Amino acid sequence: MPPHGFSALLDADGQSVTLSWSATVDSLEETAKPDTYIIYTRLGNGDFDNGQIVRATNRPHVQLPIREGVVYSFRVAAANAGGVSFPSETLCVYKAPKEKARVLIVNGFDRLSGPARIETTDSIGFVLEEEIGVPYIAAAPYCGRQTNFAPLSAASEGADAPGYSTGELEGETIAGNTFDFAFEHGTAMLALEGTSFCSCSRAAVEDGGINLKDYRAIDFIGGLQRLAPQDFRRFKLFTPHLVKAFSDYMAAGGRMLASGAFLGTDLATPAEMDFAKNVLHYMPQGRTAADSLETVRGLNMEFDIYRIPNAAHYAAQRPDVLMPHGEGAFSAFSYADDRSAGTAFRTERNAAVVMGFPFECIKDAERRRLAMRAILRFLLE
């Protein structure tokens, strides 16, 4: 099974990185324990190498030297005589020359999902307009959008047949979760000179193995994480452990960027709502329409985000509308229909920027750099 709880953290002097992870137990096969791990490394925009093998231990970790001014990306796979697992998510680190601040990127987007479904007494099927699904990396699973949702008991043929769909998606690839979005966030941070960054999985924070107070700011990647009825596993956005960890961090004077398509939709418990309103100072106000335009305004510029499923990058089809809450909070972004696309607040003690759409869904790389530079200046300076 792929390792979990992965983290890639710069050491205090910035001359090395410590990679840590945990073995994933296969409850169905006791012999599936790893005896070695393979660590793959990528420099900048290059390709991953062929990997280096390290022996399995009870608390697997390895320390590797790095150079200033280079973005390093890592992923790890488990192995034994039976074969090699799928790789972990990809995490990255960067030590800035003349470092001014360190930021921790937390990858909170590990969801894989099928499409949204409807199942009532008079309708059954898949609603691709609501959510087309989140494939692993990419897939071409559809022939088209379903147009007939009549129950199977209603016998007919052609376009009147139950489950009938169009054919516009035949052969079309839909991008999904590459598990490599920390790199997109990290490379955008290079726009602000002196910013170093580390990264970790959401599980590493939930397990309590990361001291968040070591970092000047946190960048939480929400992506398309949410609880959805079509999913076979739970992909909760803000778990109780994350709410506690982030609340404690912010109470100690932390600064945080949070982005994702369901930061409002997935709020369910009073504790989650309290976290949103009183820690990050935003509140949900519904979702955008499926046919909304792609343009977002904010940070003294306009940029387009991926809203339509495509082969290049996963799309946020119906991202959330988020409103500011509390003193000092304000709307920082707006969709093309002028509804609020995100919020911000800052006090002498802490600050936060919350985006109702995934940051990595900004289409243009240079716009992402400009946006990240403005956000980091707001949070850090």
ZAMARGU-4260 file (C-alpha; in steps of 0.2 Angstrom, whole numbers, plus 5000, padded with zeros to 4 digits):
<rodrens>
0) 5000/5000/5000 | 5006/5018/4997 | 5014/5026/5012 | 5004/5039/5021 | 5008/5054/5033
5) 5022/5060/5021 | 5031/5076/5025 | 5046/5085/5018 | 5053/5098/5030 | 5068/5109/5029
10) 5080/5107/5043 | 5085/5122/5054 | 5100/5127/5044 | 5091/5124/5027 | 5105/5114/5020
15) 5096/5097/5021 | 5078/5091/5021 | 5070/5077/5032 | 5058/5066/5023 | 5046/5056/5035
20) 5032/5044/5032 | 5022/5029/5039 | 5018/5012/5032 | 5000/5009/5027 | 4994/4993/5034
25) 4984/4981/5022 | 4971/4974/5033 | 4967/4960/5020 | 4984/4954/5017 | 4997/4952/5032
30) 5012/4948/5020 | 5010/4965/5012 | 5022/4974/5024 | 5035/4984/5015 | 5054/4980/5018
35) 5061/4994/5008 | 5055/5011/5001 | 5060/5020/4985 | 5062/5038/4986 | 5060/5048/4969
40) 5068/5065/4967 | 5064/5079/4955 | 5074/5095/4953 | 5064/5110/4947 | 5053/5107/4931
45) 5063/5091/4927 | 5058/5073/4928 | 5059/5061/4943 | 5075/5051/4944 | 5074/5032/4945
50) 5074/5033/4964 | 5085/5027/4979 | 5081/5012/4990 | 5080/5014/5009 | 5077/5000/5021
55) 5061/5000/5031 | 5061/5004/5049 | 5047/5007/5062 | 5048/5026/5059 | 5054/5028/5042
60) 5063/5044/5038 | 5079/5050/5028 | 5089/5066/5028 | 5095/5072/5011 | 5106/5087/5007
65) 5099/5101/4996 | 5105/5117/4988 | 5099/5134/4990 | 5088/5142/4976 | 5082/5125/4969
70) 5065/5117/4971 | 5066/5099/4976 | 5051/5087/4974 | 5049/5070/4982 | 5038/5055/4982
75) 5040/5038/4990 | 5034/5021/4986 | 5033/5005/4997 | 5041/4989/4991 | 5044/4971/4995
80) 5046/4955/4985 | 5029/4956/4979 | 5031/4972/4970 | 5030/4991/4972 | 5016/5002/4978
85) 5008/5017/4970 | 5018/5032/4975 | 5014/5044/4988 | 5008/5062/4985 | 5022/5073/4978
90) 5029/5086/4991 | 5042/5099/4988 | 5054/5110/4998 | 5064/5126/4993 | 5077/5135/5003
95) 5078/5154/4998 | 5094/5163/4997 | 5093/5176/5011 | 5078/5168/5018 | 5065/5180/5026
100) 5051/5168/5030 | 5046/5149/5029 | 5029/5144/5024 | 5022/5126/5026 | 5011/5120/5012
105) 4998/5107/5018 | 4991/5096/5005 | 4973/5093/5010 | 4967/5087/4993 | 4968/5068/4992
110) 4951/5064/4986 | 4947/5052/4971 | 4929/5051/4966 | 4916/5046/4953 | 4903/5058/4946
115) 4888/5066/4956 | 4873/5055/4956 | 4854/5056/4958 | 4843/5042/4965 | 4825/5046/4969
120) 4809/5037/4965 | 4807/5046/4948 | 4825/5050/4943 | 4841/5039/4943 | 4858/5042/4935
125) 4874/5053/4935 | 4874/5072/4935 | 4890/5077/4926 | 4885/5096/4927 | 4885/5095/4946
130) 4902/5086/4947 | 4911/5076/4934 | 4921/5067/4946 | 4940/5066/4952 | 4950/5053/4943
135) 4967/5048/4947 | 4978/5059/4937 | 4967/5058/4921 | 4954/5047/4913 | 4942/5046/4898
140) 4927/5037/4906 | 4912/5045/4898 | 4903/5045/4881 | 4892/5060/4886 | 4880/5068/4898
145) 4865/5059/4904 | 4849/5066/4897 | 4836/5053/4903 | 4835/5050/4921 | 4819/5039/4921
150) 4819/5024/4932 | 4825/5007/4924 | 4807/5001/4925 | 4802/5013/4911 | 4805/5003/4896
155) 4809/5013/4879 | 4822/5015/4866 | 4834/5028/4859 | 4834/5045/4867 | 4819/5040/4878
160) 4828/5025/4885 | 4833/5026/4904 | 4851/5031/4906 | 4852/5038/4888 | 4867/5050/4886
165) 4874/5061/4873 | 4891/5057/4864 | 4901/5074/4865 | 4913/5067/4878 | 4918/5051/4868
170) 4937/5050/4869 | 4939/5066/4879 | 4951/5065/4893 | 4946/5073/4910 | 4960/5079/4921
175) 4959/5074/4940 | 4970/5073/4955 | 4989/5072/4951 | 4994/5073/4969 | 5007/5086/4964
180) 4998/5103/4968 | 5011/5108/4981 | 5023/5111/4967 | 5011/5123/4959 | 5009/5132/4975
185) 5027/5132/4979 | 5034/5138/4962 | 5021/5152/4963 | 5029/5157/4980 | 5046/5160/4971
190) 5038/5177/4966 | 5041/5184/4983 | 5060/5185/4986 | 5066/5177/5002 | 5052/5165/5004
195) 5057/5147/5008 | 5044/5133/5009 | 5041/5115/5015 | 5026/5104/5013 | 5017/5089/5021
200) 5001/5079/5019 | 4985/5082/5029 | 4988/5066/5038 | 5005/5072/5045 | 4996/5087/5053
205) 4982/5076/5059 | 4994/5064/5067 | 5002/5078/5077 | 5019/5076/5070 | 5021/5094/5063
210) 5025/5109/5074 | 5015/5122/5064 | 5022/5136/5075 | 5038/5134/5066 | 5031/5142/5051
215) 5027/5160/5047 | 5012/5155/5037 | 5002/5140/5031 | 4996/5137/5014 | 4981/5124/5015
220) 4977/5116/4998 | 4958/5111/4999 | 4956/5107/4980 | 4940/5097/4977 | 4941/5089/4995
225) 4923/5086/5002 | 4911/5073/5009 | 4901/5067/4994 | 4887/5053/4993 | 4895/5045/4978
230) 4912/5042/4987 | 4917/5025/4993 | 4929/5033/5006 | 4927/5049/5018 | 4936/5064/5011
235) 4932/5077/5024 | 4939/5094/5021 | 4941/5100/5039 | 4943/5085/5050 | 4942/5088/5069
240) 4961/5086/5071 | 4964/5099/5057 | 4952/5111/5065 | 4961/5109/5082 | 4978/5111/5074
245) 4974/5126/5063 | 4964/5135/5077 | 4979/5133/5089 | 4991/5139/5076 | 4980/5155/5072
250) 4977/5158/5091 | 4996/5159/5093 | 4998/5172/5080 | 4998/5162/5064 | 4994/5167/5046
255) 4985/5156/5034 | 4980/5154/5016 | 4966/5142/5012 | 4959/5138/4995 | 4947/5125/4988
260) 4930/5123/4979 | 4921/5117/4994 | 4927/5127/5009 | 4909/5132/5012 | 4899/5117/5006
265) 4908/5104/5017 | 4906/5114/5033 | 4894/5102/5043 | 4896/5103/5062 | 4895/5118/5074
270) 4914/5116/5077 | 4918/5118/5058 | 4906/5133/5057 | 4914/5141/5072 | 4932/5138/5064
275) 4926/5146/5048 | 4918/5161/5056 | 4929/5165/5071 | 4946/5158/5066 | 4947/5161/5047
280) 4933/5174/5047 | 4922/5168/5032 | 4905/5161/5030 | 4897/5151/5016 | 4883/5158/5005
285) 4880/5145/4992 | 4888/5139/4976 | 4890/5147/4959 | 4880/5141/4945 | 4886/5127/4933
290) 4886/5139/4918 | 4895/5154/4927 | 4910/5162/4918 | 4928/5158/4922 | 4934/5176/4926
295) 4938/5181/4944 | 4943/5198/4950 | 4954/5202/4965 | 4972/5208/4970 | 4970/5222/4958
300) 4969/5211/4943 | 4958/5198/4933 | 4962/5180/4930 | 4953/5165/4923 | 4951/5149/4933
305) 4947/5131/4926 | 4928/5129/4927 | 4925/5117/4912 | 4932/5099/4913 | 4947/5097/4902
310) 4963/5087/4899 | 4975/5100/4905 | 4970/5103/4923 | 4956/5098/4935 | 4941/5110/4935
315) 4931/5118/4949 | 4914/5117/4941 | 4904/5125/4954 | 4915/5133/4967 | 4908/5141/4983
320) 4903/5159/4987 | 4911/5165/5003 | 4907/5180/5013 | 4917/5189/5026 | 4912/5187/5044
325) 4918/5198/5059 | 4927/5214/5062 | 4942/5217/5050 | 4936/5204/5037 | 4932/5209/5019
330) 4928/5202/5002 | 4944/5200/4993 | 4939/5191/4977 | 4923/5191/4966 | 4916/5180/4952
335) 4910/5187/4935 | 4892/5189/4943 | 4899/5200/4957 | 4897/5187/4970 | 4911/5185/4983
340) 4924/5173/4978 | 4935/5174/4994 | 4939/5184/5009 | 4953/5191/5019 | 4956/5198/5036
345) 4971/5205/5046 | 4975/5211/5063 | 4991/5215/5073 | 4991/5197/5078 | 4986/5186/5064
350) 4979/5186/5046 | 4971/5174/5033 | 4966/5174/5015 | 4952/5162/5010 | 4948/5158/4992
355) 4932/5150/4987 | 4940/5142/4972 | 4957/5131/4971 | 4972/5143/4969 | 4980/5130/4957
360) 4965/5132/4946 | 4971/5149/4941 | 4975/5145/4922 | 4989/5157/4919 | 5006/5153/4928
365) 5011/5171/4928 | 4995/5176/4936 | 4997/5163/4949 | 5014/5170/4953 | 5007/5188/4954
370) 4992/5182/4965 | 5003/5172/4977 | 5015/5187/4979 | 5001/5198/4983 | 4994/5186/4996
375) 5011/5182/5004 | 5014/5201/5006 | 4997/5203/5014 | 5000/5189/5026 | 5019/5191/5030
380) 5023/5210/5028
</rodrens>
